[in-house]
Every structure is written in C-alpha cells, then in structure tokens.
Amino acid sequence: MASGSLWASAASFYVPLTLGWFALVELSCPTAIVAGHTARRRAGRRGLPGWAPAAIVTSRLCALYALLVMGAAVGLVVGPAVLSDHMK
C-alpha cells in the first residue's frame, strides 16, 4: 500500500508547514530580543522587578536554535551533493 505518491502527499503537506514555522521563529527572534532589552531598561529605570532577563535569554536561545536548524537543513541538502562530487 505504501507508494511514492503517499510520500509525496505527506511531504507536500509537512514541508510548507515546517518552512512556515521556521520563518515565524526566525522573524520573531529579533523582535523578541529588542522587546526584552527595552523592557529591561524600562524596569531598571522604575526600579521594578521583571521577567525581562528571562525573555532576553529565551529569545537568544530561540535565535540559536533557528540557526542550528537552518544549518542542519542546509547540511542535509548540500552534504550529499558535496559527497557525491568528491566520489567522482
């Protein structure tokens, strides 16, 4: 029952969702970093405790994760091509 058409339909469904999720994460990271630094500055001026340092750390971890995923995706696409080129 498993055929290539089944794989193609699953890939055509999940790949755009994965790329959309990655784009959402990659575009929201700089915004979160700027917002965290702004919140930390405002809380420091008013002498209020806050979650701004946690937001800054979380947003930077999110950016690092997105870069690692992008590197893995590029490696999975480019790696076999480079290896096959060196085998010739």
C-alpha positions in Angstrom: 0.0 0.0 0.0 2.9 2.4 0.7 3.9 4.1 -2.5 5.8 7.1 -3.7 2.5 9.1 -4.1 1.8 8.6 -0.4 5.2 10.0 0.5 4.8 12.9 -2.0 1.5 13.9 -0.5 2.9 13.8 3.1 6.0 15.8 2.1 3.9 18.3 0.2 1.8 18.8 3.4 4.6 18.9 6.0 7.4 20.7 4.2 5.4 24.0 3.8 4.3 23.8 7.5 7.9 23.3 8.6 9.2 26.1 6.5 6.4 28.4 7.7 7.2 27.6 11.3 10.9 28.2 10.8 10.1 31.6 9.1 7.9 32.5 12.0 10.6 31.7 14.6 13.3 33.4 12.5 11.3 36.6 12.1 10.1 36.8 15.7 13.5 36.4 17.3 14.9 39.9 16.6 11.7 41.4 17.7 11.7 39.5 21.0 15.4 40.4 21.6 14.7 44.1 21.1 11.5 44.0 23.2 13.4 42.2 26.1 16.1 44.8 26.2 13.5 47.6 26.1 11.6 46.0 29.0 14.8 45.6 31.0 15.7 49.2 30.5 12.2 50.4 31.5 12.1 48.2 34.5 15.5 49.3 35.6 14.5 53.0 35.4 11.4 52.4 37.5 13.1 50.0 40.0 10.7 47.2 39.2 11.5 43.5 39.2 10.6 41.8 36.0 11.0 38.9 33.6 13.0 40.8 31.1 16.3 38.9 31.5 14.4 35.6 31.1 12.8 37.0 27.9 16.2 38.1 26.6 17.8 34.6 27.3 14.8 32.8 25.8 14.8 34.9 22.6 18.5 34.4 22.1 18.2 30.6 22.6 15.3 30.7 20.1 17.6 32.5 17.6 20.4 30.0 18.2 18.0 27.1 17.7 16.8 28.6 14.5 20.4 29.0 13.2 21.2 25.4 14.2 18.1 24.1 12.4 18.9 26.2 9.3 22.5 24.8 9.4 21.2 21.2 9.7 18.8 21.8 6.8 21.5 23.2 4.6 23.8 20.4 5.5 21.2 17.8 4.6 20.6 19.3 1.3 24.2 20.3 0.3 26.0 17.5 2.1 25.1 14.6 -0.3 25.8 16.8 -3.3 29.3 17.6 -2.0 30.0 14.0 -1.1 28.8 12.7 -4.5 31.0 15.3 -6.2 34.1 14.1 -4.2 33.4 10.5 -5.0 33.9 11.1 -8.8 
